[in-house]
C-alpha cells in the first residue's frame, strides 16, 4: 500500500490510526525503513514522496 504523508497534519492522523490498531507496520521510503508507530522515524523519511506500507 502506498500513502502520502506530505504534511504534519497527515503524519499526526496516520500515527493516531496506527497506534489505535496495534499492528506492526513498516514504512519504506526508497532504502530507508521505520516503524509506523514512531513519529521520529516517520519524520526521518523523505515525506515529499509517497511511502510504502508493509505488513510483516
N, C-alpha and C positions, 0 to 999 in steps of 0.2 A: 504494500500500500504506500502511495506517495502522498505527502501532505506539504502544505506551505505554511511556514511559521515566520512570516516576514515582518511581524510586529510584536512588540512587548505584550500587547493585549492577547494576541493569538497564542503566544507561548504560555501565558498565565492560564488561559482557558484550557489549553491542551494538558498542562500539568495537573490542573484540578481534576480533569476527566481521568487521567492515568492513575492518580492517587486514589480515586474512588473505586476503580476497577480492580486494584490489587493484582494486576497481571504483570509479568515480567516482559517488557518490550524494549527492544534495542532500536535506537535511531541511528541511521547511517547517512553520512554526507561525504561523498567521494570516498576517501580512505579512512575517515575518522568515525569511530563508533562511541556511543554514550548510552547510558541507561536513560530511558524515557522519564523516569521519576526524579532525575537530577536536574534541577534548574541550572546549576552551574555548568553541568555537562551540555545542556541544550544551548546555552549562550556561548559555549566554546565552538559550536558549529558555525558554518557559514550559512546563516539563516536567510540570506538574499536568494538562495537557491532552494528548491524543494528538497525535502529529506525523505528517506525511505524508512518505513517501519518494518521491523522483523519480529515475529512472534515465535521464539525458540521453543 
